[in-house]
Every structure is written in C-alpha cells, then in structure tokens.
Amino acid sequence: MFDLIDLLIAVLTIAFGLFGFIAPRYTASALDLETGASTMGLSELRASAGGLFVAVGVICLWTGAPAAYAMLGVAYVGAGTGRLVSIFADNPPRSKALVFFAFEAVPALWLLARHGGAIF
C-alpha cells in the first residue's frame, strides 16, 4: 500500500511536470503568470516547473531507490517553502496559494517521513 502511494506521487509529479514542460503557456495561465517581451519566462517554466519535476519523478520510477524518493520530497520541501514565504510576503490569492501549498507539503511530508533516512 505504501509503495503504491510513492508510485502515485511520482506519477502525479511527472504528469504535472509535463504541463510545464510541454505546455508552458497553459501553465503560465494556470499560475497567473504573464509572458513578457521575451520568451525567457516560457524557458523557465519548461525548466523549473517542467523538466526538473519530470526528471526526478522518472528517476523515482526507474530506480525505485529510497534516496530518489527522498530527493523528490526535498524538491517538494523547497517548492512548499517558497510558496509559504510567498503567502506571507507577496499576498497571492490565498485560497489558490494554499491549495498549491497543500500539493507541495503533503508529498514532502510523506516522502521524507518514509524515505528521509536514505539521505539524512
């Protein structure tokens, strides 16, 4: 059962990452981001919201290594921490930001509680 939850988190990570990787304009719209005079913002979405999460999720599925799942948890800690700071510092739409935070905090807590010993 616990392994299934790990797999589900990795698959969802890949799926959400693919939106940023393949459809950065859609992702920008969903995140209330605007593109500017250059396409650098799209490049950043493909990299940070896309490729990064796709790659870590794929490595989790490919290797099944506890350290890989722990590092995915660390990535979610980083995302969640940034989101939490933003909630207080930037005052984004609170309900939307809290939903996104939950999608970061829950996998982070799960993965680190289960696999954190592999890296700590």
Secondary structure as a PSIPRED ss2 file (coil, helix, strand):
# PSIPRED VFORMAT (PSIPRED V4.0)

   1 M C   1.000  0.000  0.000
   2 F H   0.000  1.000  0.000
   3 D H   0.000  1.000  0.000
   4 L H   0.000  1.000  0.000
   5 I H   0.000  1.000  0.000
   6 D H   0.000  1.000  0.000
   7 L H   0.000  1.000  0.000
   8 L H   0.000  1.000  0.000
   9 I H   0.000  1.000  0.000
  10 A H   0.000  1.000  0.000
  11 V H   0.000  1.000  0.000
  12 L H   0.000  1.000  0.000
  13 T H   0.000  1.000  0.000
  14 I H   0.000  1.000  0.000
  15 A H   0.000  1.000  0.000
  16 F H   0.000  1.000  0.000
  17 G H   0.000  1.000  0.000
  18 L H   0.000  1.000  0.000
  19 F H   0.000  1.000  0.000
  20 G H   0.000  1.000  0.000
  21 F H   0.000  1.000  0.000
  22 I H   0.000  1.000  0.000
  23 A C   1.000  0.000  0.000
  24 P H   0.000  1.000  0.000
  25 R H   0.000  1.000  0.000
  26 Y H   0.000  1.000  0.000
  27 T H   0.000  1.000  0.000
  28 A H   0.000  1.000  0.000
  29 S H   0.000  1.000  0.000
  30 A H   0.000  1.000  0.000
  31 L C   1.000  0.000  0.000
  32 D C   1.000  0.000  0.000
  33 L C   1.000  0.000  0.000
  34 E C   1.000  0.000  0.000
  35 T C   1.000  0.000  0.000
  36 G C   1.000  0.000  0.000
  37 A C   1.000  0.000  0.000
  38 S C   1.000  0.000  0.000
  39 T C   1.000  0.000  0.000
  40 M H   0.000  1.000  0.000
  41 G H   0.000  1.000  0.000
  42 L H   0.000  1.000  0.000
  43 S H   0.000  1.000  0.000
  44 E H   0.000  1.000  0.000
  45 L H   0.000  1.000  0.000
  46 R H   0.000  1.000  0.000
  47 A H   0.000  1.000  0.000
  48 S H   0.000  1.000  0.000
  49 A H   0.000  1.000  0.000
  50 G H   0.000  1.000  0.000
  51 G H   0.000  1.000  0.000
  52 L H   0.000  1.000  0.000
  53 F H   0.000  1.000  0.000
  54 V H   0.000  1.000  0.000
  55 A H   0.000  1.000  0.000
  56 V H   0.000  1.000  0.000
  57 G H   0.000  1.000  0.000
  58 V H   0.000  1.000  0.000
  59 I H   0.000  1.000  0.000
  60 C H   0.000  1.000  0.000
  61 L H   0.000  1.000  0.000
  62 W H   0.000  1.000  0.000
  63 T H   0.000  1.000  0.000
  64 G C   1.000  0.000  0.000
  65 A C   1.000  0.000  0.000
  66 P H   0.000  1.000  0.000
  67 A H   0.000  1.000  0.000
  68 A H   0.000  1.000  0.000
  69 Y H   0.000  1.000  0.000
  70 A H   0.000  1.000  0.000
  71 M H   0.000  1.000  0.000
  72 L H   0.000  1.000  0.000
  73 G H   0.000  1.000  0.000
  74 V H   0.000  1.000  0.000
  75 A H   0.000  1.000  0.000
  76 Y H   0.000  1.000  0.000
  77 V H   0.000  1.000  0.000
  78 G H   0.000  1.000  0.000
  79 A H   0.000  1.000  0.000
  80 G H   0.000  1.000  0.000
  81 T H   0.000  1.000  0.000
  82 G H   0.000  1.000  0.000
  83 R H   0.000  1.000  0.000
  84 L H   0.000  1.000  0.000
  85 V H   0.000  1.000  0.000
  86 S H   0.000  1.000  0.000
  87 I H   0.000  1.000  0.000
  88 F H   0.000  1.000  0.000
  89 A H   0.000  1.000  0.000
  90 D C   1.000  0.000  0.000
  91 N C   1.000  0.000  0.000
  92 P C   1.000  0.000  0.000
  93 P C   1.000  0.000  0.000
  94 R H   0.000  1.000  0.000
  95 S H   0.000  1.000  0.000
  96 K H   0.000  1.000  0.000
  97 A H   0.000  1.000  0.000
  98 L H   0.000  1.000  0.000
  99 V H   0.000  1.000  0.000
 100 F H   0.000  1.000  0.000
 101 F H   0.000  1.000  0.000
 102 A H   0.000  1.000  0.000
 103 F H   0.000  1.000  0.000
 104 E H   0.000  1.000  0.000
 105 A H   0.000  1.000  0.000
 106 V H   0.000  1.000  0.000
 107 P H   0.000  1.000  0.000
 108 A H   0.000  1.000  0.000
 109 L H   0.000  1.000  0.000
 110 W H   0.000  1.000  0.000
 111 L H   0.000  1.000  0.000
 112 L H   0.000  1.000  0.000
 113 A H   0.000  1.000  0.000
 114 R H   0.000  1.000  0.000
 115 H H   0.000  1.000  0.000
 116 G H   0.000  1.000  0.000
 117 G H   0.000  1.000  0.000
 118 A H   0.000  1.000  0.000
 119 I C   1.000  0.000  0.000
 120 F C   1.000  0.000  0.000
